[in-house]
């Protein structure tokens, strides 16, 4: 792994969710389920937000259908080497279930993932855990951080950040500001 990617991992893992003063006019984004806001955050200016709604996906190996919740994906408009996703998966209501969920979806986000750090944190006043490491995506070395946040009413928020080497540090600051802005619904 390149030295700059190692520094980006360390910076993101160390700085993730620290308070960052908001000096921009970011756009609020809310993750809702059945008309109830589970959490919201501010999307940075000049980032693209993609929203995939709830749907059933069929596993081609087993022919078994699985409900997939809404996924909010974000990416800087001019930086394809960074992707951030948020979801509150159905039926996942504990950190151990998040870990199982990430094992299930992880290969779709990062291939050959190797975890280097696990941390307990607080995000938006709620208990959270992070898992950081490295792997490959589309044949390129990447760093990743997965964040699990314990929400009220037996729900969990899961976010995954995937970034390639050579990323502009200002984009990492955008990600940290996004997490600092996270607000939990009631």
ZAROZA-587398 format. One line per 10 residues: number of its first residue (from 1); their letters; for each residue y, x, z negated of N, C-alpha, C, O. Coordinates in Angstrom, 2 decimals, padded with zeros to 5 digits. Layout:
<nodes>
NUM) a) Y,X,Z,Y,X,Z,Y,X,Z,Y,X,Z ~ ... .
</nodes>
This chain:
<nodes>
1) xxxxxxxxxx) -001.16,000.85,000.00,000.00,000.00,000.00,001.22,000.90,000.00,001.23,001.94,-000.65 ~ 002.25,000.50,000.73,003.46,001.31,000.82,004.22,001.30,-000.50,004.09,000.39,-001.31 ~ 005.01,002.34,-000.68,005.79,002.47,-001.90,006.81,001.33,-002.04,007.01,000.82,-003.14 ~ 007.45,000.93,-000.91,008.45,-000.15,-000.99,007.79,-001.49,-001.34,008.38,-002.31,-002.04 ~ 006.56,-001.72,-000.85,005.86,-002.94,-001.20,005.50,-002.92,-002.68,005.61,-003.94,-003.36 ~ 005.07,-001.77,-003.20,004.76,-001.64,-004.63,005.99,-001.94,-005.47,005.91,-002.63,-006.48 ~ 007.15,-001.41,-005.04,008.39,-001.69,-005.76,008.75,-003.16,-005.70,009.23,-003.73,-006.68 ~ 008.53,-003.80,-004.54,008.83,-005.23,-004.41,007.95,-006.06,-005.33,008.42,-007.01,-005.95 ~ 006.65,-005.69,-005.42,005.74,-006.40,-006.33,006.24,-006.25,-007.75,006.36,-007.23,-008.49 ~ 006.54,-005.02,-008.14,006.99,-004.77,-009.51,008.28,-005.52,-009.79,008.43,-006.10,-010.87 .
11) xxxxxxxxxx) 009.22,-005.51,-008.85,010.49,-006.20,-009.04,010.28,-007.70,-009.19,010.82,-008.31,-010.10 ~ 009.48,-008.29,-008.28,009.26,-009.73,-008.32,008.51,-010.11,-009.58,008.90,-011.06,-010.26 ~ 007.44,-009.40,-009.91,006.64,-009.72,-011.09,007.46,-009.55,-012.36,007.32,-010.34,-013.30 ~ 008.31,-008.53,-012.41,009.11,-008.28,-013.60,010.30,-009.19,-013.72,010.68,-009.56,-014.83 ~ 010.91,-009.55,-012.61,012.15,-010.31,-012.64,011.94,-011.80,-012.46,012.85,-012.59,-012.73 ~ 010.77,-012.21,-012.01,010.51,-013.61,-011.72,010.85,-014.48,-012.92,010.38,-014.22,-014.03 ~ 011.63,-015.46,-012.71,012.01,-016.47,-013.66,013.01,-016.01,-014.71,013.20,-016.70,-015.71 ~ 013.64,-014.86,-014.52,014.71,-014.48,-015.40,015.96,-015.23,-014.99,016.12,-015.59,-013.83 ~ 016.84,-015.48,-015.94,018.06,-016.20,-015.61,018.92,-015.37,-014.68,019.20,-014.20,-014.95 ~ 019.32,-015.97,-013.59,020.19,-015.33,-012.61,021.38,-016.26,-012.43,021.20,-017.45,-012.17 .
21) xxxxxxxxxx) 022.59,-015.74,-012.57,023.73,-016.63,-012.41,023.76,-017.24,-011.01,023.56,-016.55,-010.01 ~ 024.01,-018.52,-010.95,024.07,-019.22,-009.66,025.48,-019.08,-009.11,026.44,-019.65,-009.64 ~ 025.59,-018.30,-008.02,026.90,-018.09,-007.42,026.94,-018.66,-006.02,027.81,-018.31,-005.23 ~ 026.00,-019.52,-005.70,025.89,-020.06,-004.35,025.76,-021.58,-004.41,025.52,-022.15,-005.47 ~ 025.92,-022.20,-003.28,025.80,-023.66,-003.20,024.43,-024.00,-002.63,024.33,-024.53,-001.52 ~ 023.39,-023.71,-003.39,022.03,-023.98,-002.93,021.77,-025.49,-002.87,022.56,-026.28,-003.38 ~ 020.65,-025.87,-002.24,020.32,-027.28,-002.04,019.19,-027.70,-002.97,018.15,-027.05,-002.99 ~ 019.38,-028.79,-003.74,018.32,-029.25,-004.62,017.14,-029.82,-003.84,017.31,-030.55,-002.86 ~ 015.93,-029.48,-004.30,014.69,-029.99,-003.72,013.86,-030.55,-004.87,013.71,-029.89,-005.90 ~ 013.33,-031.76,-004.71,012.51,-032.37,-005.76,011.09,-032.60,-005.27,010.87,-033.02,-004.14 .
31) xxxxxxxxxx) 010.13,-032.31,-006.15,008.73,-032.58,-005.88,008.40,-033.88,-006.61,008.45,-033.93,-007.83 ~ 008.07,-034.92,-005.85,007.81,-036.23,-006.45,006.37,-036.66,-006.21,005.71,-036.19,-005.28 ~ 005.91,-037.56,-007.07,004.60,-038.17,-006.92,004.71,-039.61,-007.41,005.08,-039.84,-008.56 ~ 004.40,-040.55,-006.55,004.51,-041.97,-006.88,005.89,-042.34,-007.43,006.00,-043.09,-008.40 ~ 006.93,-041.81,-006.80,008.30,-042.14,-007.17,008.80,-041.42,-008.41,009.93,-041.67,-008.83 ~ 008.02,-040.56,-008.99,008.42,-039.84,-010.21,008.63,-038.36,-009.86,007.78,-037.75,-009.21 ~ 009.76,-037.80,-010.28,010.03,-036.39,-010.05,009.24,-035.56,-011.05,009.41,-035.69,-012.26 ~ 008.36,-034.68,-010.52,007.59,-033.79,-011.38,008.38,-032.53,-011.72,008.35,-032.06,-012.85 ~ 009.08,-031.99,-010.71,009.96,-030.85,-010.93,010.93,-030.75,-009.75,010.71,-031.35,-008.70 ~ 011.98,-030.00,-009.95,012.94,-029.75,-008.88,013.46,-028.33,-009.02,013.33,-027.71,-010.07 .
41) xxxxxxxxxx) 014.04,-027.83,-007.94,014.58,-026.48,-007.92,015.63,-026.43,-006.81,015.74,-027.36,-006.01 ~ 016.38,-025.35,-006.78,017.40,-025.19,-005.75,016.89,-024.25,-004.66,016.54,-023.11,-004.93 ~ 016.85,-024.76,-003.42,016.48,-023.93,-002.27,017.70,-023.11,-001.86,018.79,-023.66,-001.73 ~ 017.52,-021.80,-001.66,018.66,-020.96,-001.27,019.24,-021.36,000.08,018.54,-021.90,000.94 ~ 020.52,-021.09,000.23,021.17,-021.30,001.53,020.46,-020.45,002.59,020.00,-019.35,002.30 ~ 020.40,-020.97,003.79,019.80,-020.31,004.95,018.30,-020.08,004.80,017.75,-019.13,005.35 ~ 017.64,-020.96,004.05,016.19,-020.99,003.97,015.73,-022.28,004.64,016.43,-023.29,004.60 ~ 014.57,-022.25,005.24,013.98,-023.43,005.86,012.97,-024.02,004.90,012.15,-023.30,004.32 ~ 013.02,-025.35,004.72,012.09,-026.06,003.84,011.19,-026.92,004.71,011.67,-027.71,005.52 ~ 009.88,-026.75,004.54,008.89,-027.57,005.26,008.12,-028.37,004.22,007.70,-027.83,003.19 .
51) xxxxxxxxxx) 007.95,-029.66,004.47,007.24,-030.51,003.52,006.05,-031.14,004.22,006.18,-031.80,005.25 ~ 004.87,-030.92,003.64,003.66,-031.57,004.12,003.27,-032.63,003.10,003.13,-032.32,001.92 ~ 003.08,-033.85,003.52,002.77,-034.94,002.61,001.32,-034.97,002.19,000.50,-034.24,002.73 ~ 001.00,-035.83,001.23,-000.38,-035.96,000.76,-001.29,-036.39,001.91,-000.91,-037.20,002.76 ~ -002.50,-035.84,001.92,-003.45,-036.19,002.97,-004.85,-035.77,002.54,-005.02,-035.05,001.55 ~ -005.84,-036.23,003.28,-007.22,-035.82,003.05,-007.59,-034.79,004.11,-007.38,-035.01,005.31 ~ -008.15,-033.68,003.67,-008.65,-032.66,004.58,-010.16,-032.60,004.44,-010.70,-032.74,003.34 ~ -010.84,-032.39,005.56,-012.30,-032.33,005.54,-012.74,-030.88,005.64,-012.33,-030.16,006.55 ~ -013.58,-030.46,004.70,-014.15,-029.12,004.71,-015.17,-029.07,005.83,-016.16,-029.80,005.79 ~ -014.96,-028.21,006.85,-015.90,-028.17,007.97,-017.30,-027.71,007.57,-018.28,-028.04,008.25 .
61) xxxxxxxxxx) -017.42,-026.95,006.49,-018.73,-026.47,006.07,-019.55,-027.56,005.40,-020.78,-027.58,005.54 ~ -018.90,-028.47,004.68,-019.64,-029.48,003.92,-019.41,-030.90,004.42,-020.12,-031.82,004.00 ~ -018.44,-031.10,005.30,-018.04,-032.43,005.77,-017.49,-033.30,004.65,-017.40,-034.52,004.79 ~ -017.11,-032.67,003.54,-016.60,-033.39,002.38,-015.07,-033.47,002.46,-014.40,-032.47,002.71 ~ -014.53,-034.68,002.24,-013.08,-034.87,002.25,-012.50,-034.50,000.89,-013.12,-034.73,-000.15 ~ -011.31,-033.94,000.93,-010.64,-033.54,-000.30,-009.17,-033.94,-000.20,-008.51,-033.67,000.80 ~ -008.66,-034.59,-001.25,-007.25,-034.97,-001.28,-006.40,-033.74,-001.53,-006.67,-032.96,-002.44 ~ -005.37,-033.57,-000.73,-004.44,-032.45,-000.87,-003.06,-033.05,-001.12,-002.61,-033.92,-000.38 ~ -002.41,-032.57,-002.15,-001.08,-033.07,-002.49,-000.01,-032.52,-001.57,-000.28,-031.69,-000.70 ~ 001.17,-033.00,-001.77,002.34,-032.55,-001.00,002.55,-031.07,-001.23,002.51,-030.60,-002.37 .
71) xxxxxxxxxx) 002.78,-030.33,-000.17,003.11,-028.91,-000.24,004.54,-028.73,000.26,004.89,-029.21,001.34 ~ 005.35,-028.05,-000.54,006.69,-027.68,-000.11,006.66,-026.19,000.17,006.41,-025.38,-000.73 ~ 006.91,-025.82,001.42,006.93,-024.42,001.82,008.34,-024.02,002.19,009.06,-024.78,002.84 ~ 008.74,-022.83,001.79,010.09,-022.33,002.05,010.01,-020.92,002.64,009.12,-020.14,002.32 ~ 010.97,-020.64,003.52,011.04,-019.33,004.15,012.48,-019.06,004.55,013.16,-019.96,005.05 ~ 012.96,-017.83,004.35,014.31,-017.52,004.84,014.36,-017.71,006.35,013.41,-017.35,007.06 ~ 015.44,-018.26,006.84,015.55,-018.56,008.28,015.42,-017.31,009.14,014.96,-017.40,010.28 ~ 015.81,-016.16,008.63,015.77,-014.94,009.43,014.76,-013.92,008.91,014.80,-012.76,009.31 ~ 013.84,-014.33,008.03,012.91,-013.38,007.43,011.49,-013.95,007.40,011.11,-014.60,006.43 ~ 010.70,-013.70,008.46,009.35,-014.26,008.51,008.35,-013.54,007.60,007.19,-013.95,007.52 .
81) xxxxxxxxxx) 008.78,-012.47,006.92,007.86,-011.71,006.07,007.78,-012.23,004.65,007.18,-011.58,003.79 ~ 008.39,-013.38,004.38,008.39,-013.96,003.04,008.09,-015.45,003.13,008.67,-016.16,003.96 ~ 007.19,-015.93,002.28,006.87,-017.36,002.22,006.70,-017.74,000.76,006.09,-017.01,-000.01 ~ 007.24,-018.91,000.38,007.12,-019.45,-000.97,006.61,-020.88,-000.84,007.14,-021.66,-000.05 ~ 005.59,-021.22,-001.60,005.05,-022.58,-001.59,004.99,-023.18,-002.98,004.77,-022.47,-003.96 ~ 005.19,-024.49,-003.07,005.10,-025.24,-004.33,004.17,-026.43,-004.11,004.21,-027.08,-003.07 ~ 003.35,-026.71,-005.12,002.47,-027.88,-005.10,002.15,-028.28,-006.53,002.22,-027.45,-007.44 ~ 001.82,-029.54,-006.73,001.25,-030.01,-007.98,-000.07,-030.68,-007.62,-000.12,-031.88,-007.35 ~ -001.16,-029.88,-007.61,-002.43,-030.39,-007.10,-003.01,-031.52,-007.95,-002.95,-031.49,-009.18 ~ -003.58,-032.51,-007.27,-004.24,-033.63,-007.95,-005.39,-033.12,-008.81,-006.17,-032.27,-008.38 .
91) xxxxxxxxxx) -005.50,-033.66,-010.03,-006.64,-033.36,-010.90,-006.62,-031.97,-011.51,-007.58,-031.58,-012.17 ~ -005.56,-031.22,-011.31,-005.45,-029.88,-011.89,-004.45,-029.99,-013.04,-003.26,-030.17,-012.82 ~ -004.96,-029.88,-014.28,-004.08,-030.10,-015.42,-004.19,-029.05,-016.52,-003.78,-029.30,-017.66 ~ -004.75,-027.87,-016.19,-004.84,-026.79,-017.17,-004.76,-025.45,-016.43,-004.96,-025.38,-015.22 ~ -004.48,-024.40,-017.17,-004.40,-023.08,-016.55,-005.75,-022.64,-015.99,-005.80,-021.98,-014.95 ~ -006.84,-023.00,-016.65,-008.16,-022.62,-016.11,-008.44,-023.37,-014.80,-009.06,-022.82,-013.89 ~ -007.99,-024.61,-014.70,-008.17,-025.35,-013.45,-007.27,-024.79,-012.35,-007.65,-024.81,-011.18 ~ -006.07,-024.30,-012.71,-005.21,-023.65,-011.72,-005.91,-022.41,-011.19,-005.89,-022.15,-009.98 ~ -006.53,-021.64,-012.08,-007.23,-020.43,-011.65,-008.34,-020.78,-010.64,-008.49,-020.10,-009.63 ~ -009.11,-021.84,-010.92,-010.14,-022.29,-009.98,-009.51,-022.75,-008.66,-010.02,-022.44,-007.58 .
101) xxxxxxxxxx) -008.41,-023.47,-008.76,-007.71,-023.95,-007.56,-007.25,-022.78,-006.70,-007.41,-022.79,-005.48 ~ -006.67,-021.76,-007.36,-006.20,-020.59,-006.61,-007.35,-019.83,-005.96,-007.19,-019.29,-004.86 ~ -008.49,-019.77,-006.62,-009.66,-019.12,-006.00,-010.08,-019.88,-004.75,-010.54,-019.28,-003.77 ~ -009.91,-021.20,-004.79,-010.28,-022.05,-003.65,-009.32,-021.89,-002.47,-009.76,-021.76,-001.33 ~ -008.02,-021.91,-002.75,-007.04,-021.85,-001.66,-006.57,-020.44,-001.35,-006.02,-020.19,-000.27 ~ -006.78,-019.51,-002.27,-006.28,-018.16,-002.12,-006.60,-017.48,-000.79,-005.71,-016.88,-000.19 ~ -007.85,-017.57,-000.31,-008.17,-016.91,000.96,-007.38,-017.44,002.15,-007.25,-016.74,003.16 ~ -006.84,-018.66,002.07,-006.01,-019.20,003.14,-004.61,-018.59,003.12,-003.91,-018.60,004.14 ~ -004.20,-018.05,001.96,-002.87,-017.49,001.80,-002.86,-015.97,001.88,-001.98,-015.37,002.50 ~ -003.86,-015.34,001.25,-003.94,-013.88,001.20,-005.41,-013.49,001.30,-006.25,-013.96,000.53 .
111) xxxxxxxxxx) -005.71,-012.62,002.27,-007.08,-012.12,002.42,-007.25,-010.85,001.59,-006.29,-010.12,001.37 ~ -008.48,-010.61,001.14,-008.81,-009.39,000.38,-007.87,-009.19,-000.81,-007.42,-008.08,-001.07 ~ -007.57,-010.26,-001.51,-006.63,-010.21,-002.64,-007.19,-009.39,-003.79,-008.36,-009.51,-004.16 ~ -006.33,-008.55,-004.36,-006.65,-007.77,-005.54,-005.55,-008.06,-006.57,-004.37,-007.83,-006.30 ~ -005.94,-008.55,-007.73,-004.98,-008.89,-008.78,-004.68,-007.64,-009.60,-005.60,-006.97,-010.06 ~ -003.37,-007.33,-009.78,-003.02,-006.19,-010.63,-002.40,-006.61,-011.95,-002.43,-005.82,-012.90 ~ -001.84,-007.80,-012.04,-001.16,-008.23,-013.26,-001.36,-009.70,-013.54,-001.42,-010.53,-012.63 ~ -001.46,-010.00,-014.81,-001.45,-011.38,-015.31,-000.48,-011.40,-016.48,-000.54,-010.54,-017.36 ~ 000.42,-012.38,-016.49,001.42,-012.46,-017.56,001.61,-013.89,-018.02,001.45,-014.83,-017.24 ~ 001.94,-014.04,-019.29,002.38,-015.33,-019.83,003.89,-015.32,-019.84,004.51,-014.31,-020.19 .
121) xxxxxxxxxx) 004.50,-016.44,-019.46,005.96,-016.55,-019.38,006.38,-017.96,-019.80,005.54,-018.81,-020.12 ~ 007.66,-018.16,-019.80,008.23,-019.49,-019.98,009.11,-019.76,-018.77,009.96,-018.94,-018.42 ~ 008.90,-020.91,-018.12,009.72,-021.32,-016.97,010.24,-022.71,-017.28,009.46,-023.61,-017.60 ~ 011.54,-022.89,-017.18,012.17,-024.19,-017.44,011.75,-024.74,-018.81,011.57,-025.95,-018.96 ~ 011.60,-023.85,-019.79,011.23,-024.26,-021.13,009.76,-024.62,-021.28,009.36,-025.11,-022.34 ~ 008.96,-024.41,-020.26,007.53,-024.77,-020.28,006.68,-023.51,-020.23,007.10,-022.48,-019.70 ~ 005.48,-023.60,-020.78,004.53,-022.50,-020.73,004.11,-022.25,-019.28,003.80,-023.19,-018.54 ~ 004.10,-020.99,-018.90,003.73,-020.63,-017.53,002.91,-019.34,-017.55,002.95,-018.58,-018.51 ~ 002.16,-019.13,-016.48,001.40,-017.89,-016.30,001.58,-017.42,-014.87,001.70,-018.22,-013.94 ~ 001.60,-016.09,-014.72,001.71,-015.51,-013.39,000.52,-014.60,-013.12,-000.03,-013.98,-014.03 .
131) xxxxxxxxxx) 000.15,-014.54,-011.86,-000.88,-013.62,-011.37,-000.26,-012.91,-010.18,000.18,-013.56,-009.23 ~ -000.23,-011.59,-010.21,000.37,-010.82,-009.12,-000.63,-009.81,-008.58,-001.51,-009.34,-009.30 ~ -000.47,-009.50,-007.31,-001.36,-008.51,-006.71,-000.98,-008.20,-005.29,000.17,-008.37,-004.87 ~ -001.98,-007.74,-004.55,-001.77,-007.35,-003.17,-002.97,-007.76,-002.33,-004.04,-008.06,-002.86 ~ -002.79,-007.78,-001.04,-003.86,-008.14,-000.12,-003.35,-008.00,001.30,-002.49,-007.16,001.59 ~ -003.91,-008.82,002.19,-003.53,-008.78,003.60,-003.30,-010.20,004.09,-003.92,-011.15,003.61 ~ -002.40,-010.33,005.04,-002.14,-011.61,005.69,-001.80,-011.30,007.14,-000.90,-010.51,007.42 ~ -002.50,-011.94,008.04,-002.28,-011.69,009.47,-002.35,-010.20,009.80,-001.59,-009.70,010.63 ~ -003.26,-009.49,009.12,-003.47,-008.07,009.39,-002.45,-007.14,008.76,-002.50,-005.93,008.99 ~ -001.52,-007.67,007.95,-000.48,-006.84,007.35,-000.61,-006.84,005.83,-001.04,-007.83,005.24 .
141) xxxxxxxxxx) -000.24,-005.71,005.22,-000.26,-005.61,003.75,000.80,-006.54,003.17,001.93,-006.59,003.65 ~ 000.42,-007.27,002.12,001.35,-008.18,001.45,001.20,-008.04,-000.06,000.17,-007.59,-000.57 ~ 002.25,-008.44,-000.75,002.23,-008.62,-002.20,002.28,-010.12,-002.44,002.85,-010.87,-001.65 ~ 001.68,-010.56,-003.55,001.74,-011.98,-003.87,001.95,-012.15,-005.36,001.57,-011.30,-006.17 ~ 002.56,-013.27,-005.71,002.66,-013.72,-007.10,002.40,-015.21,-007.10,003.03,-015.97,-006.37 ~ 001.45,-015.63,-007.93,001.17,-017.05,-008.13,001.70,-017.42,-009.51,001.49,-016.70,-010.48 ~ 002.38,-018.55,-009.58,002.98,-019.01,-010.83,002.41,-020.40,-011.14,002.45,-021.29,-010.30 ~ 001.89,-020.57,-012.35,001.40,-021.88,-012.81,002.28,-022.31,-013.98,002.50,-021.56,-014.92 ~ 002.78,-023.54,-013.90,003.69,-024.07,-014.92,003.10,-025.36,-015.46,002.77,-026.27,-014.71 ~ 002.97,-025.42,-016.78,002.44,-026.61,-017.45,003.53,-027.68,-017.47,004.56,-027.52,-018.13 .
151) xxxxxxxxxx) 003.30,-028.78,-016.76,004.25,-029.88,-016.70,003.87,-030.97,-017.70,002.74,-031.00,-018.17 ~ 004.81,-031.86,-018.02,004.45,-033.01,-018.87,003.44,-033.92,-018.17,003.24,-033.83,-016.96 ~ 002.83,-034.78,-018.94,001.93,-035.82,-018.44,000.72,-035.27,-017.69,000.32,-035.81,-016.65 ~ 000.13,-034.19,-018.24,-001.13,-033.67,-017.70,-001.04,-033.22,-016.25,-001.98,-033.43,-015.48 ~ 000.07,-032.61,-015.85,000.22,-032.08,-014.49,000.55,-030.59,-014.58,001.03,-030.11,-015.61 ~ 000.30,-029.90,-013.50,000.63,-028.48,-013.36,001.42,-028.30,-012.07,001.15,-028.97,-011.07 ~ 002.39,-027.41,-012.09,003.06,-026.97,-010.87,002.49,-025.60,-010.53,002.29,-024.77,-011.41 ~ 002.23,-025.38,-009.25,001.72,-024.11,-008.78,002.63,-023.63,-007.65,002.95,-024.38,-006.73 ~ 003.05,-022.39,-007.75,003.84,-021.79,-006.69,003.20,-020.46,-006.32,002.68,-019.74,-007.17 ~ 003.24,-020.14,-005.03,002.74,-018.85,-004.55,003.83,-018.23,-003.69,004.40,-018.87,-002.81 .
161) xxxxxxxxxx) 004.10,-016.96,-003.97,005.07,-016.18,-003.20,004.28,-015.09,-002.49,003.53,-014.34,-003.13 ~ 004.44,-014.99,-001.17,003.75,-013.96,-000.38,004.81,-013.20,000.41,005.62,-013.80,001.11 ~ 004.79,-011.85,000.29,005.80,-011.06,001.00,005.21,-009.78,001.55,004.34,-009.15,000.96 ~ 005.73,-009.40,002.73,005.33,-008.15,003.37,006.26,-007.02,002.94,007.33,-007.26,002.37 ~ 005.83,-005.80,003.21,006.64,-004.62,002.92,007.93,-004.64,003.74,008.00,-005.27,004.79 ~ 008.94,-003.95,003.24,010.19,-003.82,003.96,011.12,-005.00,003.79,012.11,-005.11,004.52 ~ 010.84,-005.85,002.86,011.63,-007.05,002.64,013.00,-006.70,002.06,013.10,-005.85,001.18 ~ 014.03,-007.35,002.54,015.38,-007.18,002.02,015.40,-007.62,000.56,015.01,-008.75,000.25 ~ 015.84,-006.74,-000.37,015.87,-007.11,-001.80,016.67,-008.38,-002.08,016.41,-009.06,-003.08 ~ 017.63,-008.71,-001.23,018.40,-009.95,-001.44,017.49,-011.17,-001.33,017.74,-012.17,-002.01 .
171) xxxxxxxxxx) 016.45,-011.12,-000.51,015.53,-012.25,-000.39,014.71,-012.39,-001.67,014.41,-013.51,-002.09 ~ 014.33,-011.26,-002.30,013.62,-011.32,-003.58,014.53,-011.94,-004.64,014.08,-012.71,-005.48 ~ 015.80,-011.60,-004.61,016.76,-012.21,-005.53,016.84,-013.72,-005.30,016.95,-014.49,-006.26 ~ 016.77,-014.16,-004.04,016.75,-015.60,-003.73,015.56,-016.28,-004.42,015.71,-017.35,-005.00 ~ 014.39,-015.64,-004.36,013.19,-016.21,-004.98,013.38,-016.30,-006.49,013.07,-017.32,-007.10 ~ 013.89,-015.25,-007.10,014.12,-015.27,-008.54,015.12,-016.36,-008.93,014.95,-017.03,-009.95 ~ 016.17,-016.53,-008.12,017.15,-017.58,-008.38,016.52,-018.97,-008.25,016.85,-019.89,-009.00 ~ 015.60,-019.11,-007.29,014.91,-020.39,-007.10,014.13,-020.76,-008.37,014.18,-021.90,-008.83 ~ 013.39,-019.77,-008.92,012.63,-020.05,-010.15,013.55,-020.27,-011.35,013.25,-021.10,-012.22 ~ 014.65,-019.55,-011.41,015.59,-019.74,-012.50,016.20,-021.14,-012.48,016.60,-021.66,-013.52 .
181) xxxxxx) 016.26,-021.75,-011.30,016.85,-023.09,-011.17,015.85,-024.22,-011.43,016.24,-025.38,-011.47 ~ 014.58,-023.89,-011.62,013.55,-024.92,-011.74,013.83,-025.82,-012.95,014.13,-025.34,-014.04 ~ 013.71,-027.13,-012.73,013.90,-028.14,-013.77,012.66,-029.04,-013.78,012.16,-029.44,-012.72 ~ 012.18,-029.34,-014.94,010.99,-030.17,-015.08,011.39,-031.62,-015.25,012.29,-031.94,-016.02 ~ 010.71,-032.52,-014.51,010.93,-033.95,-014.68,010.24,-034.45,-015.94,009.44,-033.74,-016.54 ~ 010.56,-035.64,-016.32,009.95,-036.21,-017.55,009.19,-037.40,-017.15,008.58,-038.05,-017.99 .
</nodes>
